[in-house]
């Protein structure tokens, strides 16, 4: 039976975080998860395949990700031919933000970014260039107070930059709560009914709006069309079933809310970059037997 490795981070009692710098020729650690947040920078990594939940991407020369919520992840050698892969990994527990500190107004952008990291987030090249110097400096600090404030500065600067979600919320089981009550009502409705045939008029009525007004409202607040949001929810559920169950692709298609296997295969490939069968095969290749 396949399983995902659960890693125990090398954080000692009293540590705010753990940081490691590595030069290596290959990635060998299997798909794994841990409860700690992880900020991972990699250079000279063109051709490496990064797995974060149901996101499988082949990387360019640089990569910077923040992973939280115990999301499973792996960097795999794949097509990389680099003889000097450079990596800096920072792991930290959420208790450094425990209590009222994280609720302060000054921490709002960090708080939001940490929540978003439950699905894994990847930063832009601009953000990588902005933060790299601070990350390198953090390696040299020995005073525990300045190490802690140095980490806070890195997280704050990154929280003000652009980043994108990697895994789908449905796959990661991430908290999708929203401050807007109407949006929250809609996302709750989709989470409960995504397997059904959801009509625009029905979902608009949940928000007490006309279909046209609701469509504009939802796009404004989520930057997605409602149809895209429903499809992404269904695909996230399907990807989780492909990873964790022995159900056939056809069974998964219909239990995920799709009613046409050709369309399911086509939209899955478009969104995930591979067919459902390829996704299952690639995902299982990253696991170990135990």
C-alpha positions as CSV (number, residue, x, y, z in Angstrom):
1,X,0.0,0.0,0.0
2,X,1.4,3.4,-0.9
3,X,1.7,6.2,1.6
4,X,3.2,9.7,1.8
5,X,6.2,10.2,4.1
6,X,5.5,12.3,7.2
7,X,8.6,14.3,7.9
8,X,9.7,15.4,11.4
9,X,11.3,18.8,11.0
10,X,14.6,19.3,12.8
11,X,13.3,22.2,15.0
12,X,14.6,22.2,18.5
13,X,12.6,23.4,21.5
14,X,13.0,27.2,21.6
15,X,13.8,27.5,17.9
16,X,11.8,30.0,15.9
17,X,12.8,28.3,12.6
18,X,15.2,25.9,10.9
19,X,17.2,27.0,7.9
20,X,19.5,24.8,5.7
21,X,21.6,25.7,2.6
22,X,22.5,22.9,0.2
23,X,24.4,22.4,-3.0
24,X,23.5,19.1,-4.7
25,X,23.3,17.2,-7.9
26,X,19.9,15.6,-7.5
27,X,16.7,15.5,-5.6
28,X,16.1,12.2,-3.8
29,X,13.6,12.9,-1.0
30,X,10.1,11.3,-1.8
31,X,6.7,12.9,-1.7
32,X,6.2,14.0,1.9
33,X,4.3,16.4,4.3
34,X,5.0,18.0,7.6
35,X,3.0,20.3,9.9
36,X,5.5,23.1,9.8
37,X,5.5,25.9,7.2
38,X,8.2,25.6,4.6
39,X,9.7,28.4,2.4
40,X,11.9,26.7,-0.2
41,X,14.2,28.5,-2.7
42,X,15.8,26.5,-5.5
43,X,18.2,27.7,-8.2
44,X,19.8,26.0,-11.2
45,X,16.7,23.7,-11.3
46,X,15.6,23.9,-14.9
47,X,13.8,20.6,-15.7
48,X,12.9,19.7,-12.1
49,X,9.3,18.6,-11.6
50,X,7.7,20.1,-8.5
51,X,4.7,18.3,-7.0
52,X,2.5,20.2,-4.6
53,X,-0.8,18.5,-3.9
54,X,-2.4,18.1,-7.4
55,X,-0.1,20.6,-9.0
56,X,2.7,19.1,-11.1
57,X,4.9,21.7,-12.8
58,X,8.3,21.6,-14.6
59,X,10.5,24.4,-13.3
60,X,12.7,27.0,-14.9
61,X,16.0,28.2,-13.4
62,X,14.5,29.5,-10.1
63,X,11.7,28.5,-7.8
64,X,10.4,29.9,-4.5
65,X,7.4,28.4,-2.8
66,X,5.7,28.7,0.6
67,X,3.9,25.5,1.8
68,X,1.6,25.2,4.7
69,X,-1.3,23.2,6.0
70,X,0.5,19.9,5.7
71,X,0.2,19.9,1.9
72,X,2.2,17.0,0.4
73,X,5.1,18.1,-1.8
74,X,8.2,16.9,-3.7
75,X,10.9,18.2,-6.0
76,X,11.8,15.5,-8.5
77,X,14.9,15.4,-10.8
78,X,12.8,14.6,-13.9
79,X,14.6,16.3,-16.8
80,X,17.1,18.4,-14.8
81,X,20.7,18.1,-15.9
82,X,22.2,20.6,-13.5
83,X,25.4,19.6,-11.7
84,X,24.9,22.2,-9.0
85,X,21.4,22.6,-7.7
86,X,21.3,25.3,-5.0
87,X,18.6,25.1,-2.4
88,X,17.7,27.1,0.8
89,X,15.0,25.7,3.0
90,X,13.3,27.5,5.9
91,X,10.9,25.6,8.1
92,X,9.0,27.2,10.9
93,X,6.1,26.3,13.2
94,X,2.9,28.3,13.4
95,X,3.3,28.8,17.1
96,X,5.6,31.7,16.4
97,X,2.5,33.6,15.4
98,X,0.3,32.2,18.2
99,X,-1.9,34.3,20.3
100,X,-3.1,37.9,19.5
101,X,0.1,38.8,17.5
102,X,-1.1,37.3,14.1
103,X,-4.5,39.2,14.5
104,X,-2.8,42.6,14.7
105,X,-3.4,44.9,11.7
106,X,0.3,45.0,10.9
107,X,0.2,41.3,10.4
108,X,-2.8,41.2,8.0
109,X,-0.8,40.5,4.8
110,X,1.3,37.8,6.5
111,X,-1.8,36.3,8.0
112,X,-3.5,36.1,4.6
113,X,-0.4,34.7,2.9
114,X,0.0,32.0,5.5
115,X,-3.7,31.0,4.9
116,X,-3.1,31.0,1.2
117,X,-0.1,28.7,1.6
118,X,-2.4,25.8,2.7
119,X,-2.6,25.0,-1.0
120,X,1.1,25.9,-1.7
121,X,1.9,29.2,-3.3
122,X,4.7,30.0,-5.9
123,X,6.2,33.5,-6.0
124,X,7.0,35.6,-9.1
125,X,10.6,36.2,-10.3
126,X,10.3,39.7,-9.1
127,X,9.5,38.4,-5.6
128,X,12.4,36.0,-5.8
129,X,14.9,38.7,-6.6
130,X,13.5,41.0,-3.9
131,X,13.7,38.4,-1.2
132,X,16.9,36.5,-2.1
133,X,19.3,38.9,-0.4
134,X,17.3,38.8,2.9
135,X,17.2,35.0,2.7
136,X,21.0,34.8,2.2
137,X,21.5,37.2,5.1
138,X,19.3,35.1,7.4
139,X,21.9,32.3,6.9
140,X,24.6,34.4,8.5
141,X,22.6,35.7,11.6
142,X,23.5,34.2,14.9
143,X,21.5,36.4,17.3
144,X,18.1,34.6,17.9
145,X,16.2,37.9,18.1
146,X,17.6,39.2,14.8
147,X,17.0,35.8,13.2
148,X,13.3,36.0,14.2
149,X,12.8,39.6,13.0
150,X,14.8,38.7,9.8
151,X,12.3,35.9,9.1
152,X,9.4,38.3,9.8
153,X,10.8,40.8,7.3
154,X,11.1,38.1,4.6
155,X,7.6,36.9,5.1
156,X,6.3,40.5,5.2
157,X,8.1,41.5,2.0
158,X,6.8,38.3,0.2
159,X,3.3,38.9,1.5
160,X,3.2,42.2,-0.4
161,X,4.3,40.7,-3.7
162,X,2.4,38.6,-6.3
163,X,2.1,34.9,-5.9
164,X,-0.2,32.2,-7.3
165,X,-1.9,29.2,-5.9
166,X,-0.5,25.7,-6.7
167,X,-2.8,22.9,-5.5
168,X,-6.6,23.2,-5.7
169,X,-8.4,24.0,-2.5
170,X,-10.6,20.9,-3.0
171,X,-7.5,18.6,-3.2
172,X,-5.7,20.2,-0.3
173,X,-8.7,20.4,2.0
174,X,-7.8,24.0,2.6
175,X,-9.9,26.5,4.5
176,X,-11.7,28.6,1.9
177,X,-13.6,30.9,4.3
178,X,-14.1,34.4,3.0
179,X,-14.7,37.6,4.8
180,X,-17.5,38.4,2.4
181,X,-20.6,36.6,3.6
182,X,-22.2,36.3,0.2
183,X,-19.1,34.8,-1.3
184,X,-18.7,32.5,1.7
185,X,-22.3,31.3,1.3
186,X,-21.6,30.5,-2.4
187,X,-18.4,28.6,-1.8
188,X,-20.1,26.6,0.9
189,X,-22.9,25.8,-1.5
190,X,-20.5,24.7,-4.2
191,X,-18.6,22.6,-1.7
192,X,-21.9,20.8,-0.8
193,X,-23.3,20.5,-4.3
194,X,-20.4,20.3,-6.8
195,X,-21.4,16.8,-7.7
196,X,-24.8,17.9,-8.8
197,X,-25.9,19.8,-11.9
198,X,-25.6,23.4,-10.6
199,X,-27.5,26.0,-12.5
200,X,-26.5,29.7,-12.5
201,X,-30.0,30.7,-11.5
202,X,-29.9,28.4,-8.5
203,X,-26.6,29.6,-7.3
204,X,-27.4,33.2,-7.9
205,X,-30.5,32.8,-5.7
206,X,-28.2,31.8,-2.9
207,X,-26.7,35.3,-3.0
208,X,-30.1,36.9,-3.5
209,X,-29.1,38.3,-6.9
210,X,-30.0,38.1,-10.5
211,X,-27.8,35.7,-12.6
212,X,-26.1,38.6,-14.5
213,X,-25.5,40.7,-11.3
214,X,-24.2,37.6,-9.5
215,X,-21.8,36.7,-12.3
216,X,-20.2,40.2,-12.2
217,X,-20.1,40.2,-8.4
218,X,-18.4,36.7,-8.1
219,X,-15.8,37.6,-10.8
220,X,-15.0,40.9,-9.0
221,X,-14.4,39.2,-5.7
222,X,-12.7,36.0,-6.7
223,X,-11.2,36.8,-10.1
224,X,-12.9,33.7,-11.5
225,X,-16.1,33.0,-13.3
226,X,-18.5,30.9,-11.2
227,X,-18.3,28.1,-13.9
228,X,-14.4,28.1,-13.5
229,X,-14.7,27.9,-9.8
230,X,-17.1,24.9,-10.0
231,X,-14.8,23.1,-12.5
232,X,-11.8,23.7,-10.3
233,X,-13.6,22.3,-7.3
234,X,-14.6,19.2,-9.2
235,X,-11.1,18.7,-10.6
236,X,-9.6,19.1,-7.2
237,X,-11.9,16.4,-5.8
238,X,-11.2,14.2,-8.9
239,X,-7.4,14.6,-8.4
240,X,-7.6,13.6,-4.8
241,X,-9.6,10.5,-5.8
242,X,-7.0,9.7,-8.4
243,X,-4.2,10.0,-5.9
244,X,-5.9,8.2,-2.9
245,X,-8.4,5.7,-4.3
246,X,-8.6,2.7,-6.6
247,X,-11.7,4.0,-8.4
248,X,-11.6,3.9,-12.2
249,X,-11.2,7.1,-14.1
250,X,-14.8,6.7,-15.4
251,X,-16.1,6.3,-11.8
252,X,-14.2,9.4,-10.7
253,X,-15.5,11.4,-13.6
254,X,-19.1,10.8,-12.6
255,X,-18.7,11.1,-8.8
256,X,-16.9,14.4,-9.3
257,X,-19.8,16.0,-11.0
258,X,-18.8,15.5,-14.7
259,X,-21.3,13.7,-16.9
260,X,-19.1,13.2,-20.0
261,X,-15.8,11.3,-19.9
262,X,-14.4,12.9,-23.0
263,X,-15.0,16.4,-21.6
264,X,-13.5,15.3,-18.2
265,X,-10.3,14.0,-19.9
266,X,-10.1,17.2,-22.0
267,X,-10.6,19.7,-19.2
268,X,-8.3,17.8,-16.8
269,X,-5.5,17.9,-19.4
270,X,-6.1,21.6,-20.0
271,X,-6.0,22.4,-16.3
272,X,-3.4,19.9,-15.0
273,X,-1.2,19.5,-18.1
274,X,-1.8,15.7,-18.2
275,X,-4.6,13.2,-18.5
276,X,-6.2,11.7,-15.4
277,X,-4.4,8.4,-16.0
278,X,-1.1,10.2,-16.5
279,X,-1.7,12.2,-13.3
280,X,-2.4,9.0,-11.3
281,X,0.7,7.3,-12.7
282,X,3.0,10.3,-12.1
283,X,1.6,10.8,-8.6
284,X,2.0,7.2,-7.6
285,X,5.6,7.2,-8.9
286,X,6.5,9.8,-6.3
287,X,5.3,7.6,-3.4
288,X,7.2,4.9,-1.5
289,X,5.9,1.5,-0.4
290,X,5.4,1.2,3.3
